Each structure stands twice: as structure tokens, then as C-alpha cells.
Amino acid sequence: MTTTLDLTMNVKEAVSDVEWETRVDLAAAYRLMPLFGMSDLIYNHITARVPGDNERILINPYGAMYEEITASSLITIDLAGKVLLNPNREYGVNPAGYVIHSAVHGARHDAGCVVHTHSRAGMAVSALKCGLLPLTQTGMRFASITYHDFEGPAIDTDERARLVKDLGDKDAMVLRNHGLLALAADIPQCFNTIYWLEMACRAQVDAMACNAELNHPDPEVVKKTEHLYRPEVRRPHGILEWPAMLRYLDRRDASYRT
């Protein structure tokens, strides 16, 4: 049975066509996360920049399950955390989501979308001293991933500068003892990044659980593989897959488009 949030305004009429398309894609990304085992009850966030506006981002209503998110239910905030558009005032914005995501969007204008997860495998790898190892082809894509030490729940705005410094110019980061962070130019690419980062973490956890000697590839092979996975070398990840992802959702529940 389809479950959607009760809304108090017609958002589609209140925003531009290009923003509406972004809202649909962002709602789709939220719906995909639990289907691939990357959601955490009502917590975590995927944010998207309103196209053509470096100061406004879209974020989920704090209190809604990912399977409830629709294009109309997303909240618009600015980088200072001020709510600019909230279709359902029963829900607000999670401060931790604002702190992490506004930091990345504010510092990285190339970040059209940012996703943060507390997946089981992601948290497991974040707790390992060795971090993410390039054990598989998928893992080698993230051979240069960065790390940010845990400072407690992300509610301190002072942490933003340190988080951004640790992220640098990379598109993925392990938040130690916490979870995963990914960013990309748009929603399709960002979903692809977090999906394959999650798969790399799962493969590593499974391999290490076998209690057998790990086979570590030659460092030069790792370097070559990481290079070949760069979007400017191959193609932007996620663009080709995204229409299939939307069809996957539409066969199950197309209410995310409302």
C-alpha cells in the first residue's frame, strides 16, 4: 500500500520546472536507499542543490521514513540552516544533517548532491583501523578515499571546517566510527558512488569475516584500476544506470514522483 505524507501546499506549482525535476530525482534516491539496504530508520540524509542556486539545498523531513519521501515533501533550506520552504510543518530538519551537508555544499560548489549513510557495512569499515582496503575491483575505485575522525554527533558547527579539510577534493569519505559520505555533481552520480562504496565495504567485511589470509593486489594494479574508474577516463558513473533505477521504482511504487 502506498504511504505518502500529508502536504499543505502544491509544491509543483510553487517551484521551477528544473527544481521539480531535481525533487523527483532526489525523492527517487531516497526510495532506492532502503531497497538496497542503505537506510537507517528516519535518520541520515541525501541533499541536492537547487539547480542554479549555490545557497539553497533540498533535504528530507526529519521524522519520515525514506519510503515515504516524495518530490513534494522535501524541505528547502539555505546554507545557514534557515527553512525556506516546508510543505508539511509537522516535520523539520535534523540539525546533524544540516551541519554535515551544508559544510560540503558550502565548500564544494561541484557537489550537486551529498549522501551520508549509517549502513551496517559502512559503520563496520569505519570502525576498522585499516579503513577501506582495495581488496576488490570495486574497492580499488576508492583507493584514495579520505577519512574524518569521530567528534561525537555532528551538531557542532565548528566541526564543518575540519570535515571539509579532511574531504579535500575527493568524492567519498569514511567518517570514522560513524559511517560513509559521498558527493557528486548530480543525484544519479551520487547514488552510484554511495552504492559502490557500500558494495566495497560489504565485500571487505565478508572477506575479513572468513578469517583467512587476504590477497592484496599489487599497488601498481590498484593505482591503474583507480585511474580507469575516474569519470573523466571512463564515463560519469550513474548516468547510464539512472533511467533503469527509475523504472525499477516505478514498477514498485511511483508515488515518489508526487
Secondary structure, 3 states (H helix, E strand, C coil): CCCCCCCCCCHHHHCCHHHHHHHHHHHHHHHHHHHCCCCECCECEEEEECCCCCCEEEECCECCCHHHCCCCCCEEEECCCCEEECCCCCCECCHHHHHHHHHHHHHCCCCCEEEEECCHHHHHHHCCCCCCCCCCHHHHCCCCCEEECCCCCCCCCCHHHHHHHHHCCCCEEEECCCEEEEEECCHHHHHHHHHHHHHHHHHHHHHHHCCCCCCCCCHHHHHHHHHHCCCCCCCCCCCCCHHHHHHHHHCCCHHHHC
